[in-house]
């Protein structure tokens, strides 16, 4: 399963930032609050706390001027 962070400018419909995360569902479950592995099939708007946790998990810095979403695909 591929997990991608997409960044969308406020008020826009299309992502201007995209980053594939090198993590598993198991890595993201505690950050996202997922109870089961198949909870990840939706798109999630990320909270500031989730963004910070993902940055720490992946050792990266995400843009601050975009609305960030986590999307998952097979």
Secondary structure, DSSP 8 states (H G I E B T S, - for coil): -EEEEEEE-TT-SSEEEEEEE---HHHHHHHHT-SSGGGGGS-EE--HHHHHHHHHHHT----SSSEEEEEEE-
